[in-house]
């Protein structure tokens, strides 16, 4: 939203500095309390007697210090809040923060990879949320706006998605949150332009509103973009999530390690090794707990503005991935999941992979925590509606469960069995009109899928043994994330030819890829019931192998 005087700046909620700093404050107070306890324990008796004699005065001193600290924190929060402002224009998102050390973040809308609405536990108590804009420039270029009231955060997400799609958005005169709508009239020079939108009288065709306005945004004036309709297609029940974690390799190893440590401690009557291993065990358990809380209540939906994901028990997260922003996808099936037919689907998205590796990134890159084959294929359809073959059923059967040269897969030659005695017939590569498919794993199965236009680069590697057997590995590089496609132990001459062919294929696909502002190229936004008949991998929903109709 811009004017002739520049962008219109908006502010976050006044409690934002407190919510951003509470972890640091708690850590400092805990450290001071620990230091005070240590000092009191080592305090000479005569000093302690003196403190006890003047305990009332000491209490008042402590209260006074806390009051001063609270006053300083309040003043700092007010100043910090006044320096926090953001704007969303037709080209970029800007965020200004900082008092002594000022920081300005700038993210171009055509680089937006995903927009998330996140509610941490403390934010949920106040009904507040953050809007996190992930961009392709890396972790340093991502923008976190907040805290805002949860409805405001959702409206801001809608506005960013609309602008990134190429839709012009103008401010509307609406009541501030918590105020009645009676008596609200459009700003001078504007007229209603649809639900929640307003624009100057006589706007140019093809816009939703104008840009003439003052450079400040009153409390009751802000862009309001209705949320695009959606259709939910995937949902993970809590019982299924718990069952998948209990059958995961991480849980089995965790239980075995705990049992081994307990047995060793009882037999040797020495708890030293247990105490030494406790931090690692707690970290292991924390990872499993974070998997449960982060993936709890998982739901996925399709809408005109992209893929919508909702999940979280303590911290709730609503993600929106615009069409075409997913760089690669992987389908995984652990050994203990095969009997239940469960699969896990993860993706690479530019921006998410640039975060510090940890639990947050693991949750952000999940497209389906656990689901049966049909649900996994529905998740694949969200990323790749067309598999690029005439017989998708045969391709999927061979990719997920097959071995050998079924459905045109290229496998490792027989001479590679000395290097891969168990998986040499399972390892395979298939190139279709739209994507590169790489399968691996005989017991723990895996399928990597990279659309041609999303291929970042290609490489061939050879180790000493591979060179001896005339083999090579073909790498399809993607952005940082859980998907790292590698077709292992191919014939070296074949791999060299595939490298050149795939490079040309990726170059051609990128030149034919659609523009970033995807909604400018359609005359109308399709409703979810139309999306349900658009088809999944290889064709309409009713014809997709292993997937029932979405409607």
C-alpha positions in Angstrom: 0.0 0.0 0.0 1.7 3.2 -1.2 0.8 6.9 -1.7 2.4 9.7 -3.6 4.2 10.5 -0.3 5.6 7.0 0.1 4.5 3.8 1.6 1.9 3.7 4.3 3.4 2.4 7.6 1.5 0.3 10.1 2.4 -0.7 13.6 2.4 -4.0 15.5 0.7 -4.6 18.9 2.1 -2.6 21.8 3.0 -5.8 23.8 5.3 -7.0 21.0 8.6 -6.0 22.7 7.6 -7.8 25.9 6.7 -11.0 24.0 9.9 -10.9 22.0 12.1 -10.4 25.1 10.5 -12.6 27.7 12.8 -15.5 27.1 15.9 -13.4 27.6 14.3 -11.8 30.7 13.5 -15.2 32.2 17.0 -16.5 31.4 18.6 -13.4 33.2 16.4 -13.8 36.2 17.1 -17.5 36.5 20.8 -16.8 36.3 20.6 -14.1 39.0 18.5 -16.3 41.2 21.1 -19.1 40.8 23.9 -16.7 41.6 22.1 -15.4 44.6 21.4 -18.9 46.0 25.0 -19.8 45.6 26.2 -16.6 47.4 23.7 -17.1 50.2 24.9 -20.7 50.7 28.5 -19.5 51.0 27.7 -16.4 53.1 29.5 -16.2 56.5 27.2 -16.5 59.5 27.9 -13.0 60.8 26.9 -11.5 57.4 23.8 -13.6 57.4 22.9 -12.4 60.9 23.3 -8.8 59.7 21.1 -9.4 56.7 18.4 -11.1 58.9 18.4 -8.2 61.3 17.7 -5.8 58.5 15.5 -8.1 56.5 12.7 -5.5 56.2 15.1 -3.0 54.7 16.6 -5.6 52.4 13.1 -6.6 51.3 12.4 -2.9 50.4 15.7 -2.7 48.5 14.8 -5.7 46.5 11.3 -4.4 45.7 12.8 -1.0 44.8 15.3 -2.7 42.4 12.4 -4.6 40.8 10.3 -1.5 40.4 13.2 0.4 38.7 13.9 -2.6 36.4 10.2 -2.7 35.5 10.1 1.0 34.8 13.2 0.8 32.6 11.7 -2.2 30.8 8.4 -0.3 30.3 10.1 2.8 28.9 12.3 0.6 26.6 9.3 -1.3 25.4 7.4 1.9 24.6 10.4 3.2 22.6 11.0 -0.1 20.9 7.3 -0.3 19.9 7.4 3.2 18.4 10.4 2.1 16.3 8.6 -1.0 15.0 6.7 -0.4 11.8 6.0 -2.2 8.6 4.6 -1.6 5.2 3.3 -3.8 2.3 3.4 -2.3 -1.1 2.8 -3.7 -4.6 6.5 -4.6 -4.9 7.9 -5.4 -1.4 7.5 -5.8 2.3 9.5 -3.5 4.6 10.1 -3.8 8.4 11.9 -1.3 10.5 13.0 -2.1 14.1 15.6 -1.1 16.7 16.4 1.8 18.9 20.2 2.1 19.2 20.9 -0.5 16.5 18.3 0.0 13.9 17.5 -2.7 11.4 15.6 -2.5 8.1 14.4 -5.6 6.4 13.2 -5.6 2.8 11.6 -8.5 0.9 10.4 -8.4 -2.7 7.0 -9.9 -3.3 8.2 -11.8 -6.3 10.7 -13.6 -4.0 8.1 -14.7 -1.5 8.2 -18.5 -1.0 5.8 -19.0 1.8 3.7 -16.9 4.3 3.1 -18.4 7.8 0.9 -17.2 10.6 2.5 -18.5 13.9 1.0 -18.4 17.4 3.5 -19.2 20.1 2.1 -20.4 23.4 2.5 -17.1 25.1 1.0 -15.3 22.0 -2.0 -17.6 22.1 -2.7 -16.5 25.7 -3.0 -12.9 24.5 -4.8 -13.8 21.2 -1.7 -12.6 19.2 0.2 -14.0 16.3 3.2 -13.4 14.0 3.3 -13.3 10.2 6.5 -14.9 8.9 7.4 -14.2 5.3 9.9 -16.7 3.9 11.8 -15.5 0.8 14.3 -17.1 -1.6 17.1 -14.9 -0.5 18.0 -17.0 2.5 17.3 -16.8 6.3 18.7 -13.3 6.6 16.1 -11.9 4.1 13.1 -13.4 5.8 10.7 -11.0 7.5 8.8 -11.6 10.8 6.0 -9.1 11.5 4.4 -9.2 14.9 2.8 -9.5 17.1 -0.6 -8.7 15.7 -4.1 -9.7 16.8 -4.8 -13.0 15.3 -7.5 -11.7 12.9 -5.2 -8.9 11.8 -2.4 -11.4 11.2 -4.7 -13.5 9.0 -5.8 -10.4 7.0 -2.1 -9.4 6.6 -1.3 -12.9 5.3 -4.2 -12.6 2.8 -3.0 -9.2 1.6 0.6 -10.4 1.1 -0.6 -13.5 -0.8 -2.9 -11.3 -3.0 -0.1 -8.8 -3.8 2.4 -11.6 -4.4 -0.1 -13.0 -6.9 -0.2 -9.7 -8.8 -3.5 -8.4 -7.4 -3.6 -4.7 -6.6 -5.0 -4.0 -3.1 -6.3 -0.7 -1.7 -7.1 0.3 1.9 -10.6 -0.1 3.1 -12.3 1.9 5.9 -13.2 -0.7 8.5 -13.8 -0.6 12.2 -10.8 -1.3 14.4 -10.8 -4.7 16.2 -13.1 -4.5 19.1 -15.1 -1.6 17.8 -18.6 -1.5 16.3 -19.0 -1.1 12.6 -21.8 1.5 12.9 -21.1 4.9 11.5 -18.0 3.8 9.5 -17.8 5.6 6.2 -15.3 5.3 3.3 -12.4 7.7 3.3 -12.7 10.8 1.1 -12.2 10.0 -2.5 -12.9 6.2 -2.2 -15.8 4.0 -2.9 -16.5 0.4 -2.0 -14.6 -2.0 -4.4 -15.8 -5.3 -3.2 -15.9 -7.2 0.1 -13.4 -5.5 2.4 -11.9 -3.4 -0.4 -12.1 0.2 -1.3 -10.7 2.3 -4.1 -11.0 5.7 -5.8 -14.0 6.4 -7.9 -13.1 5.7 -11.5 -10.2 3.3 -11.0 -8.4 2.0 -14.0 -9.6 -1.4 -15.2 -7.8 -4.4 -13.7 -7.2 -2.9 -10.2 -9.0 -3.5 -7.0 -8.4 0.0 -5.7 -6.3 3.1 -6.0 -3.3 4.5 -4.2 -4.3 8.0 -3.3 -4.2 8.3 0.5 -2.3 9.9 3.3 1.0 8.3 4.3 -0.3 7.3 7.7 -2.8 4.6 8.4 -5.6 5.5 11.0 -6.5 2.8 13.4 -9.7 2.0 11.4 -8.1 2.0 7.9 -6.2 -1.0 6.6 -6.3 -3.3 3.6 -8.8 -6.1 4.1 -8.5 -9.0 1.6 -11.0 -11.8 2.0 -9.4 -15.2 2.5 -9.4 -17.3 -0.7 -11.7 -20.3 -0.4 -10.1 -23.6 0.4 -10.9 -27.4 0.4 -9.3 -29.6 3.0 -7.9 -32.8 1.6 -5.6 -34.2 4.3 -6.0 -34.6 8.0 -3.9 -36.6 10.5 -5.7 -38.1 13.5 -3.9 -37.8 16.9 -3.9 -41.6 17.3 -2.3 -42.1 13.9 0.4 -39.6 14.8 1.1 -41.3 18.1 1.2 -44.7 16.4 3.7 -43.4 13.8 6.0 -42.0 16.5 5.9 -45.3 18.5 6.8 -47.2 15.3 9.6 -44.8 14.3 13.3 -45.7 14.5 13.9 -42.8 16.8 11.5 -44.0 19.4 12.8 -47.6 19.2 16.4 -46.4 19.7 15.3 -44.1 22.5 13.6 -47.0 24.4 16.5 -49.3 23.8 19.1 -46.7 25.1 17.0 -45.9 28.1 16.6 -49.6 28.9 20.3 -50.2 28.4 21.3 -47.3 30.7 18.9 -48.4 33.4 20.1 -52.0 33.3 23.7 -51.0 33.4 23.1 -48.7 36.4 21.2 -51.4 38.3 23.8 -54.1 37.6 26.9 -52.1 38.3 25.3 -49.8 40.9 27.1 -47.0 39.2 24.9 -44.1 38.1 27.8 -42.0 36.6 27.3 -43.2 33.0 23.6 -42.5 33.3 24.2 -39.0 34.5 26.7 -38.4 31.7 24.3 -39.6 29.1 21.3 -37.8 30.5 21.7 -34.6 28.4 21.8 -36.7 25.2 18.8 -38.7 26.3 16.8 -35.6 27.2 17.6 -34.1 23.8 16.5 -37.3 22.1 13.2 -37.3 24.1 12.8 -33.6 23.4 13.0 -34.2 19.6 10.2 -36.8 19.8 8.1 -34.5 21.9 8.6 -31.7 19.5 7.6 -34.0 16.6 4.4 -34.7 18.4 3.5 -31.1 19.4 4.6 -29.7 16.1 2.7 -32.1 13.9 -0.4 -32.4 16.2 -3.7 -31.6 14.5 -2.1 -31.6 11.0 -4.4 -30.5 8.2 -3.7 -29.7 4.5 -6.0 -27.8 2.1 -5.8 -26.5 -1.4 -6.9 -23.0 -2.4 -6.3 -20.6 -5.3 -3.4 -18.9 -3.3 -1.5 -22.1 -2.7 -1.2 -25.0 -0.3 -2.4 -24.3 3.2 -1.0 -26.3 6.1 -2.2 -26.1 9.8 -0.6 -27.9 12.7 0.7 -27.5 16.2 -0.4 -28.3 19.8 1.3 -25.6 21.9 2.6 -23.4 19.1 0.1 -23.3 16.2 1.3 -22.6 12.7 -0.7 -21.8 9.5 1.5 -22.1 6.4 0.7 -21.0 2.9 2.9 -22.2 0.1 2.2 -20.4 -3.2 1.9 -22.6 -6.3 5.2 -23.6 -7.8 7.3 -22.6 -4.8 8.0 -26.2 -3.6 11.4 -27.1 -5.1 11.4 -30.9 -4.4 9.4 -33.5 -2.6 10.4 -36.8 -0.9 8.1 -39.7 0.2 9.6 -41.9 3.0 8.4 -45.2 4.5 10.2 -46.6 7.5 10.7 -50.4 8.0 8.1 -50.5 10.8 5.6 -48.5 8.8 5.4 -50.9 5.9 2.9 -53.2 7.5 0.5 -50.3 8.1 1.2 -48.8 4.6 2.2 -45.4 6.1 4.3 -42.8 4.3 5.8 -39.5 5.3 6.1 -36.6 2.8 8.5 -33.7 3.1 9.5 -30.8 0.8 12.2 -28.4 0.0 11.1 -24.7 0.1 13.6 -21.9 -0.5 13.8 -19.9 2.8 12.8 -22.7 5.1 16.1 -24.6 4.5 18.1 -21.5 5.4 17.1 -21.6 9.1 19.3 -23.0 11.8 18.8 -26.7 11.6 16.5 -27.9 14.3 13.0 -28.8 15.2 11.4 -25.7 13.7 12.8 -26.5 10.3 11.7 -30.2 10.6 8.1 -29.1 11.2 8.1 -26.4 8.5 9.2 -28.8 5.7 6.5 -31.5 6.4 3.8 -31.8 3.8 2.3 -34.9 5.4 3.5 -36.3 8.8 2.0 -39.7 8.3 -0.6 -41.2 6.0 -1.5 -44.1 3.8 -0.5 -44.4 0.2 -3.6 -42.5 -1.1 -2.9 -39.6 1.2 0.8 -39.6 0.3 -0.2 -39.4 -3.4 -2.6 -36.6 -2.6 0.3 -34.7 -1.0 2.4 -35.4 -4.1 -0.4 -34.0 -6.3 -0.3 -30.7 -4.4 3.3 -30.3 -5.7 3.2 -32.1 -9.0 -0.3 -32.3 -10.6 1.1 -34.0 -13.7 3.6 -36.8 -13.5 4.4 -36.5 -17.2 3.6 -40.1 -18.2 0.7 -41.8 -19.9 0.4 -44.5 -17.3 0.8 -42.9 -13.8 -0.4 -46.1 -12.1 2.6 -48.1 -13.4 5.0 -45.3 -12.6 3.9 -45.0 -9.0 3.8 -48.7 -8.4 7.4 -49.0 -9.6 8.6 -45.9 -7.8 7.1 -46.7 -4.4 7.4 -50.4 -4.2 9.0 -51.8 -7.4 12.5 -53.1 -8.3 14.3 -53.6 -11.5 13.4 -51.8 -14.7 9.7 -51.6 -14.2 8.0 -48.6 -15.8 11.1 -47.5 -17.5 13.3 -47.1 -14.4 17.1 -47.1 -15.0 18.8 -49.2 -12.4 22.3 -49.9 -11.3 24.1 -52.5 -13.4 24.7 -56.0 -12.1 28.4 -55.3 -11.5 27.3 -52.8 -8.7 25.9 -55.7 -6.5 29.2 -55.9 -4.7 28.8 -52.3 -3.5 25.0 -52.6 -3.0 24.2 -56.2 -2.4 20.8 -55.5 -1.0 19.5 -52.4 -2.8 21.2 -52.6 -6.2 17.9 -53.6 -7.9 15.9 -51.1 -5.9 18.0 -48.1 -6.7 16.7 -46.4 -9.8 16.1 -43.3 -11.8 13.2 -42.3 -14.1 12.9 -39.1 -16.1 9.5 -38.1 -17.3 8.2 -35.0 -19.2 7.7 -33.1 -16.0 10.0 -34.4 -13.3 13.0 -36.5 -12.2 12.1 -39.5 -10.0 14.8 -41.1 -7.8 14.0 -44.2 -5.7 16.2 -45.9 -3.1 16.0 -48.1 0.0 14.9 -51.7 0.0 13.7 -51.9 3.6 13.2 -48.2 4.4 11.8 -47.0 1.1 12.3 -43.5 -0.3 11.2 -41.6 -3.5 12.7 -38.2 -4.4 10.8 -36.1 -7.0 12.3 -32.9 -8.5 10.3 -30.9 -11.1 12.5 -30.1 -14.1 12.1 -26.4 -13.8 13.1 -26.5 -10.1 16.5 -28.2 -10.7 19.2 -26.0 -9.3 22.2 -27.8 -10.7 23.5 -31.3 -11.6 26.7 -33.1 -10.8 28.5 -36.4 -11.3 30.7 -37.9 -8.5 32.9 -41.0 -8.5 34.8 -42.6 -5.6 37.7 -45.0 -6.1 35.6 -48.1 -5.9 33.0 -46.6 -8.3 35.7 -45.6 -10.7 37.0 -49.2 -10.6 33.6 -50.6 -11.4 32.7 -48.0 -14.0 30.0 -46.4 -11.9 29.0 -42.9 -11.0 26.4 -41.0 -8.8 24.1 -38.4 -10.4 23.2 -35.5 -8.0 20.2 -33.3 -8.7 20.9 -30.3 -6.4 18.0 -28.5 -4.8 17.7 -25.7 -2.2 18.5 -26.6 1.5 16.1 -29.0 3.0 15.3 -32.7 3.6 15.3 -33.7 -0.1 18.7 -34.5 -1.5 18.2 -36.6 -4.7 21.1 -38.8 -5.6 20.8 -41.6 -8.2 23.6 -43.9 -7.0 25.9 -46.3 -8.9 24.7 -45.7 -12.4 26.7 -46.8 -15.4 29.3 -44.0 -15.8 28.8 -43.5 -19.5 25.0 -43.5 -19.1 25.2 -41.1 -16.2 27.3 -38.7 -18.2 24.7 -38.7 -21.0 21.9 -38.2 -18.5 23.6 -35.2 -17.0 23.7 -33.4 -20.3 20.2 -34.3 -21.2 18.8 -33.4 -17.9 20.6 -30.0 -17.9 19.0 -29.2 -21.2 15.6 -30.5 -20.1 15.8 -28.3 -16.9 16.8 -25.2 -18.9 13.9 -25.7 -21.3 11.4 -26.2 -18.4 12.6 -23.0 -16.7 12.1 -21.0 -19.9 8.5 -22.3 -20.2 7.6 -21.9 -16.5 4.9 -19.4 -15.7 5.5 -15.9 -14.2 5.7 -15.4 -10.4 2.4 -13.4 -10.3 0.3 -16.5 -11.1 -3.2 -15.0 -10.5 -2.7 -12.3 -13.2 -2.8 -15.1 -15.8 -6.3 -16.3 -15.0 -9.7 -14.6 -15.6 -11.2 -15.8 -12.4 -10.2 -17.6 -9.2 -11.4 -21.2 -9.2 -13.3 -22.4 -6.2 -12.2 -25.5 -4.4 -14.9 -27.7 -5.9 -13.4 -26.9 -9.3 -9.9 -27.8 -7.9 -11.3 -31.2 -6.8 -11.8 -32.1 -10.5 -8.5 -30.7 -11.7 -6.8 -34.0 -11.2 -3.9 -35.3 -9.3 -0.7 -37.0 -10.5 -1.4 -37.9 -14.1 -5.1 -37.1 -14.4 -8.4 -36.3 -12.8 -8.9 -37.1 -9.1 -11.1 -40.1 -9.8 -8.5 -41.6 -12.1 -5.5 -41.1 -9.8 -4.1 -44.4 -8.7 -4.6 -45.0 -5.0 -6.4 -41.6 -4.5 -10.2 -41.1 -4.3 -12.0 -38.0 -5.5 -11.4 -35.0 -3.3 -15.0 -33.7 -3.5 
